[in-house]
Amino acid sequence: AGVPRPCSPPPPRRRTRHCNHQHAPMHSYAKNSPEAAARVVALLLISDGHVSRSEMDALYGLDIERELGLAPGAFARVLRTLCEDLLMGTHERRVLTGSVNAETLSALLNDVSNPELQDMVLHFASTAVAADHHVAAAEAWIMEAALAQWRLGKAPTTQNATERALTM
């Protein structure tokens, strides 16, 4: 009694952002917070429908939590919260990230406006993409969007964005 269950629903949230047209609430983090940066990396991890062990090992090998200023275990919490938020928006879709459209992705990327933090996110994201030796279309889409919004002002081709991300 009184001990929270591991699968209990998250507490109500004060600020929300909506995914797609389903109006599913999405947790909002403070702009340029460690959690906002971690969420972009987490989105890239789940975008291909599978978080591989090699991706997680690569990120933890770079000490992602310490580097972003997160408490131990916080990256996993951000990842879980993102998954829960996205599940709320899936409804009839079969893909977890199906509720993320270009507008939602842009808003999530906009939560990371500090150039140094953007560089860190791109570094972690490119490390995760390279870890499993496969670049999925959804991973390339997120990397292209981040590079376009944060660096270039226009989206490069998938091949160029992927090559640029992998050489960062």
Contacts in CASP RR format, 6 or more apart in sequence:
PFRMAT RR
TARGET T0000
AUTHOR 0000-0000-0000
METHOD contacts of the structure
MODEL  1
AGVPRPCSPPPPRRRTRHCNHQHAPMHSYAKNSPEAAARVVALLLISDGH
VSRSEMDALYGLDIERELGLAPGAFARVLRTLCEDLLMGTHERRVLTGSV
NAETLSALLNDVSNPELQDMVLHFASTAVAADHHVAAAEAWIMEAALAQW
RLGKAPTTQNATERALTM
10 81 0 8 1.000
10 84 0 8 1.000
13 25 0 8 1.000
13 27 0 8 1.000
13 28 0 8 1.000
15 27 0 8 1.000
15 28 0 8 1.000
16 25 0 8 1.000
16 26 0 8 1.000
16 27 0 8 1.000
16 28 0 8 1.000
17 25 0 8 1.000
17 26 0 8 1.000
17 27 0 8 1.000
17 28 0 8 1.000
17 104 0 8 1.000
17 107 0 8 1.000
17 108 0 8 1.000
18 24 0 8 1.000
18 25 0 8 1.000
18 26 0 8 1.000
18 104 0 8 1.000
19 26 0 8 1.000
19 85 0 8 1.000
19 86 0 8 1.000
19 88 0 8 1.000
19 89 0 8 1.000
19 99 0 8 1.000
19 100 0 8 1.000
19 101 0 8 1.000
19 104 0 8 1.000
20 89 0 8 1.000
20 98 0 8 1.000
20 99 0 8 1.000
20 100 0 8 1.000
20 101 0 8 1.000
20 104 0 8 1.000
22 88 0 8 1.000
22 89 0 8 1.000
22 91 0 8 1.000
22 99 0 8 1.000
24 85 0 8 1.000
24 86 0 8 1.000
24 88 0 8 1.000
24 89 0 8 1.000
24 99 0 8 1.000
25 85 0 8 1.000
25 88 0 8 1.000
26 85 0 8 1.000
26 86 0 8 1.000
26 88 0 8 1.000
26 104 0 8 1.000
27 81 0 8 1.000
27 82 0 8 1.000
27 85 0 8 1.000
28 111 0 8 1.000
29 35 0 8 1.000
29 36 0 8 1.000
29 39 0 8 1.000
29 111 0 8 1.000
30 36 0 8 1.000
31 110 0 8 1.000
31 111 0 8 1.000
31 112 0 8 1.000
31 113 0 8 1.000
32 111 0 8 1.000
32 112 0 8 1.000
32 113 0 8 1.000
32 114 0 8 1.000
32 117 0 8 1.000
33 111 0 8 1.000
34 68 0 8 1.000
34 69 0 8 1.000
34 70 0 8 1.000
34 74 0 8 1.000
35 70 0 8 1.000
35 74 0 8 1.000
35 78 0 8 1.000
36 108 0 8 1.000
36 111 0 8 1.000
36 112 0 8 1.000
37 68 0 8 1.000
37 112 0 8 1.000
37 117 0 8 1.000
37 120 0 8 1.000
37 121 0 8 1.000
38 64 0 8 1.000
38 68 0 8 1.000
38 70 0 8 1.000
38 74 0 8 1.000
38 75 0 8 1.000
38 78 0 8 1.000
38 79 0 8 1.000
39 78 0 8 1.000
39 82 0 8 1.000
39 108 0 8 1.000
39 111 0 8 1.000
40 108 0 8 1.000
40 109 0 8 1.000
40 111 0 8 1.000
40 112 0 8 1.000
40 121 0 8 1.000
40 125 0 8 1.000
40 142 0 8 1.000
40 146 0 8 1.000
41 59 0 8 1.000
41 64 0 8 1.000
41 75 0 8 1.000
41 121 0 8 1.000
41 124 0 8 1.000
41 125 0 8 1.000
41 128 0 8 1.000
42 75 0 8 1.000
42 78 0 8 1.000
42 79 0 8 1.000
42 82 0 8 1.000
43 82 0 8 1.000
43 97 0 8 1.000
43 100 0 8 1.000
43 105 0 8 1.000
43 108 0 8 1.000
43 142 0 8 1.000
44 125 0 8 1.000
44 128 0 8 1.000
44 129 0 8 1.000
44 139 0 8 1.000
44 142 0 8 1.000
44 143 0 8 1.000
45 51 0 8 1.000
45 55 0 8 1.000
45 56 0 8 1.000
45 59 0 8 1.000
45 79 0 8 1.000
45 128 0 8 1.000
46 79 0 8 1.000
46 82 0 8 1.000
46 83 0 8 1.000
46 86 0 8 1.000
46 96 0 8 1.000
46 97 0 8 1.000
47 97 0 8 1.000
47 136 0 8 1.000
47 138 0 8 1.000
47 139 0 8 1.000
47 141 0 8 1.000
47 142 0 8 1.000
48 134 0 8 1.000
48 136 0 8 1.000
48 138 0 8 1.000
48 139 0 8 1.000
49 95 0 8 1.000
49 96 0 8 1.000
49 97 0 8 1.000
49 136 0 8 1.000
49 138 0 8 1.000
51 79 0 8 1.000
52 131 0 8 1.000
52 132 0 8 1.000
54 131 0 8 1.000
54 132 0 8 1.000
55 128 0 8 1.000
55 131 0 8 1.000
55 132 0 8 1.000
57 131 0 8 1.000
58 127 0 8 1.000
58 128 0 8 1.000
58 130 0 8 1.000
58 131 0 8 1.000
59 75 0 8 1.000
59 124 0 8 1.000
59 127 0 8 1.000
59 128 0 8 1.000
59 131 0 8 1.000
62 123 0 8 1.000
62 124 0 8 1.000
62 127 0 8 1.000
64 70 0 8 1.000
64 75 0 8 1.000
64 124 0 8 1.000
65 71 0 8 1.000
65 72 0 8 1.000
65 73 0 8 1.000
65 74 0 8 1.000
65 75 0 8 1.000
67 120 0 8 1.000
67 124 0 8 1.000
68 75 0 8 1.000
68 120 0 8 1.000
68 124 0 8 1.000
70 78 0 8 1.000
83 96 0 8 1.000
86 96 0 8 1.000
86 97 0 8 1.000
86 98 0 8 1.000
86 99 0 8 1.000
86 100 0 8 1.000
87 96 0 8 1.000
88 99 0 8 1.000
89 99 0 8 1.000
90 96 0 8 1.000
90 98 0 8 1.000
90 99 0 8 1.000
91 99 0 8 1.000
93 99 0 8 1.000
97 138 0 8 1.000
100 108 0 8 1.000
102 145 0 8 1.000
105 142 0 8 1.000
105 145 0 8 1.000
106 145 0 8 1.000
106 149 0 8 1.000
109 145 0 8 1.000
109 146 0 8 1.000
109 149 0 8 1.000
109 150 0 8 1.000
110 149 0 8 1.000
112 118 0 8 1.000
112 121 0 8 1.000
112 150 0 8 1.000
115 150 0 8 1.000
118 146 0 8 1.000
118 150 0 8 1.000
118 151 0 8 1.000
121 146 0 8 1.000
122 143 0 8 1.000
122 146 0 8 1.000
122 147 0 8 1.000
122 150 0 8 1.000
122 165 0 8 1.000
122 168 0 8 1.000
123 168 0 8 1.000
125 142 0 8 1.000
125 143 0 8 1.000
125 146 0 8 1.000
125 165 0 8 1.000
126 143 0 8 1.000
126 165 0 8 1.000
126 166 0 8 1.000
126 167 0 8 1.000
126 168 0 8 1.000
129 135 0 8 1.000
129 139 0 8 1.000
129 143 0 8 1.000
129 162 0 8 1.000
129 165 0 8 1.000
129 166 0 8 1.000
130 166 0 8 1.000
135 162 0 8 1.000
135 166 0 8 1.000
137 158 0 8 1.000
140 158 0 8 1.000
140 161 0 8 1.000
140 162 0 8 1.000
141 158 0 8 1.000
143 161 0 8 1.000
143 162 0 8 1.000
143 165 0 8 1.000
144 155 0 8 1.000
144 156 0 8 1.000
144 158 0 8 1.000
144 161 0 8 1.000
145 155 0 8 1.000
147 155 0 8 1.000
147 156 0 8 1.000
147 161 0 8 1.000
147 164 0 8 1.000
147 165 0 8 1.000
148 154 0 8 1.000
148 155 0 8 1.000
148 156 0 8 1.000
155 161 0 8 1.000
156 164 0 8 1.000
END
